[in-house]
Amino acid sequence: MQISYFHTSECVPAVRPVAEGGPDAAVVIDVLRATTTIAWSLENGAEAIQAFADLGELDATAAAWPAERRLRAGERGGKRVDGYDLGNSPLAVTPELVGGKRIFMSTTNGTRSLEAVKAVPLLVTACLPNRTAVARRLIERDCRQVWIVGSGWEGDYSLEDSLAAGAVVSAALELAVSPHVGVRCANDEALAALALWQQWHTDTETCLRAASHGQRLIGIGNHDVDFACCAAVDNLTIVPTQTSPGVLQGA
């Protein structure tokens, strides 16, 4: 398995078919907070997450869904979009609220990364809580070329997404015990992400808080519970997986 890391959607090459050397799996990461929220939404019983880069498209699609079975989640600049049911907090997606419902979601950065790789045959999302579950899925599916895509912040590098990318790479290396399964970093970005994880793996919350987006959230208000949730490691086994374009379901 060769793992490449691209720190924002803008860095992702055009997706080619697997037969032409394209990836057979993609892992999208937005630690603070979209992919953490997606994982907890599905863990707590949401029927699916349908992701949109554009709010207008989200509204039009959600309007065609039965009102009692839908929630709209919108975040821009770290804050909930006015009039939406949810913002981007993993603590808000309680079983009582999201159980059995489809969440129509658009965030500042994460949903753009999902759009960039939606044509890849296996598309999953990762966060620190499910990083080992994601790595196990990649190995079980015998993936050969994996692209990990961070979300960054409006096109800029993100420390916390790179930390989680390194966490997934590390888990894959730990799980690849068979002599027939080899895992290697296919670009320098993946190797640097692995080194970042090795530096911070015992103190993930400090890393998230020190990151520029962590500082942005601190400036907006009290997000202590979100930081603790997003920094937790390996407390989820769910792997959000694209089942149709833009639609993620638990697996």
C-alpha positions in Angstrom: 0.0 0.0 0.0 1.4 3.4 -1.0 0.0 6.3 0.9 0.2 9.9 -0.3 -1.0 12.9 1.6 -2.3 16.2 0.2 -2.9 18.8 2.8 -5.8 20.6 1.1 -8.3 19.9 -1.7 -6.4 22.4 -3.9 -3.3 20.2 -3.8 -5.2 17.1 -5.1 -4.3 16.0 -8.6 -7.1 15.2 -11.1 -8.5 11.8 -10.2 -7.7 9.1 -12.9 -9.2 5.6 -13.1 -7.4 2.9 -11.2 -6.5 1.2 -14.4 -4.6 4.4 -15.4 -2.7 4.7 -12.1 -5.3 6.5 -10.1 -6.0 5.8 -6.4 -8.3 3.0 -5.4 -9.0 4.7 -2.0 -9.2 8.2 -0.6 -9.4 9.3 3.1 -10.7 12.8 3.8 -9.8 14.5 7.0 -11.1 17.6 8.7 -10.3 17.1 12.4 -11.7 20.5 13.6 -14.4 19.5 13.0 -16.3 18.1 10.1 -15.0 14.5 9.9 -15.2 14.2 13.7 -18.8 15.4 13.5 -19.6 13.0 10.6 -18.2 10.0 12.5 -20.2 10.9 15.7 -23.4 11.6 13.7 -23.3 8.1 12.2 -22.2 6.5 15.4 -25.3 8.1 17.1 -27.7 6.8 14.5 -27.9 9.3 11.6 -29.2 7.6 8.4 -26.5 9.3 6.3 -24.5 12.5 5.8 -24.9 14.2 2.5 -22.1 16.7 1.8 -22.2 19.9 -0.2 -19.7 22.5 -1.0 -22.5 25.0 -1.8 -25.2 26.1 0.6 -27.7 26.8 -2.2 -27.4 23.2 -3.5 -27.7 21.9 0.0 -31.0 23.8 0.6 -32.5 22.7 -2.7 -31.7 19.0 -2.1 -32.8 19.1 1.6 -36.1 20.6 0.6 -37.0 17.5 -1.4 -36.4 15.3 1.7 -39.2 14.7 4.3 -39.0 17.4 6.9 -39.2 15.0 9.8 -36.2 13.0 8.5 -33.8 15.8 7.7 -31.4 18.2 9.4 -29.4 20.9 7.8 -25.8 21.4 9.1 -24.0 24.6 7.9 -20.8 26.1 9.1 -18.8 29.1 7.8 -15.8 30.6 9.6 -16.2 28.2 12.6 -19.8 29.4 13.3 -23.2 27.8 12.6 -25.0 29.3 9.5 -28.0 31.3 10.6 -31.2 29.3 10.3 -29.6 25.9 10.2 -30.3 23.1 12.6 -26.7 22.3 13.3 -23.3 23.9 13.0 -20.1 21.7 13.1 -19.9 20.5 16.7 -19.5 16.7 17.3 -21.2 17.2 20.7 -24.4 18.5 19.1 -25.2 15.4 17.1 -26.9 13.5 20.0 -28.8 10.3 19.3 -32.0 12.0 20.3 -31.5 14.6 17.6 -29.9 12.8 14.7 -31.3 9.2 15.1 -32.8 8.0 11.8 -32.3 11.4 10.0 -30.2 12.4 7.0 -27.9 15.3 7.7 -27.3 17.7 4.8 -24.0 19.2 5.6 -21.8 22.0 4.3 -18.7 23.3 6.1 -16.0 25.8 5.3 -13.3 23.3 4.3 -14.1 19.6 4.7 -16.9 19.3 2.2 -14.7 20.8 -0.5 -12.2 17.9 0.1 -14.9 15.3 -0.2 -15.9 16.9 -3.5 -12.3 16.7 -4.8 -12.1 12.9 -4.5 -15.7 11.7 -4.8 -14.8 9.8 -8.0 -12.4 7.5 -6.1 -13.8 3.9 -5.8 -13.5 3.7 -2.0 -14.0 7.0 -0.2 -14.0 7.2 3.6 -13.5 9.9 6.2 -11.1 9.8 9.1 -10.5 11.6 12.4 -8.5 10.8 15.4 -11.3 8.8 17.1 -11.5 6.3 14.2 -8.0 6.4 12.8 -7.3 2.7 13.5 -10.7 1.6 12.1 -10.0 3.5 8.9 -6.5 2.0 8.6 -7.9 -1.5 9.1 -10.5 -0.9 6.4 -7.9 0.1 3.9 -5.9 -3.1 4.7 -9.0 -5.3 4.6 -9.9 -4.0 1.2 -6.3 -4.6 0.0 -6.0 -1.0 -1.2 -2.9 -0.4 -3.2 -2.8 3.4 -3.7 -4.3 5.6 -1.0 -4.7 9.3 -1.1 -5.2 11.1 2.3 -6.7 14.5 1.8 -6.6 17.2 4.5 -9.0 20.1 4.4 -6.8 22.9 5.7 -8.3 26.4 6.1 -9.4 28.2 3.0 -6.5 26.7 1.0 -3.8 26.9 3.7 -2.0 24.1 5.5 -3.6 22.7 8.6 -1.5 21.2 11.5 -4.4 19.2 13.0 -5.3 17.5 9.7 -1.7 16.6 9.1 -1.6 15.1 12.6 -4.5 12.9 11.8 -3.0 11.9 8.5 0.1 10.8 10.3 -2.1 8.9 12.8 -3.7 6.9 10.0 -0.4 6.2 8.4 1.0 5.0 11.7 -2.0 2.7 12.3 -1.6 1.2 8.9 2.1 0.5 9.5 1.2 -1.1 12.9 -1.6 -3.3 11.4 0.4 -4.4 8.3 2.0 -7.4 10.1 1.6 -9.8 7.2 4.7 -10.1 4.9 2.3 -9.7 2.0 1.1 -6.3 3.2 3.6 -3.5 2.8 2.8 0.1 3.7 5.0 3.0 2.7 4.8 6.8 2.4 4.5 7.7 -1.3 5.3 11.4 -0.9 7.2 13.6 1.5 4.0 15.1 2.9 2.9 11.7 4.2 6.3 11.1 5.8 6.2 14.5 7.4 2.7 13.8 8.7 3.9 10.6 10.2 6.7 12.4 12.0 4.2 15.0 13.3 2.1 12.2 14.8 5.2 10.6 16.4 5.9 14.0 18.0 2.4 14.7 19.3 0.6 11.4 19.7 0.7 11.5 23.5 -0.7 15.0 23.7 -3.1 15.4 20.8 -5.3 18.1 22.4 -2.4 20.4 22.9 -1.5 20.1 19.2 -5.1 20.9 18.2 -5.2 23.9 20.4 -1.8 25.2 19.2 -2.8 24.9 15.6 -4.0 28.1 13.8 -7.6 26.8 13.5 -7.5 25.8 17.1 -6.6 29.3 18.0 -9.4 30.5 15.7 -12.0 28.4 17.6 -10.6 29.6 21.0 -11.1 33.1 19.8 -14.7 32.5 18.8 -15.7 31.1 22.1 -15.5 28.2 24.6 -14.9 25.0 22.6 -13.3 22.9 25.3 -15.7 20.0 24.9 -15.2 20.0 21.1 -11.4 20.0 21.5 -11.6 17.0 23.9 -13.9 15.1 21.6 -11.8 15.8 18.4 -8.5 15.0 20.2 -9.7 11.5 21.5 -7.9 8.6 19.8 -9.4 5.3 18.8 -12.7 5.5 20.7 -14.8 4.9 17.5 -14.8 1.9 15.2 -17.3 3.4 12.6 -15.9 4.2 9.2 -18.0 6.7 7.3 -18.0 5.5 3.7 -19.3 7.0 0.5 -22.2 4.9 -0.8 -23.3 7.2 -3.6 -21.8 10.5 -4.8 -21.6 12.9 -1.8 -23.5 10.5 0.6 -21.7 9.0 3.6 -23.0 6.1 5.6 -21.7 4.1 8.5 -19.8 0.9 8.0 
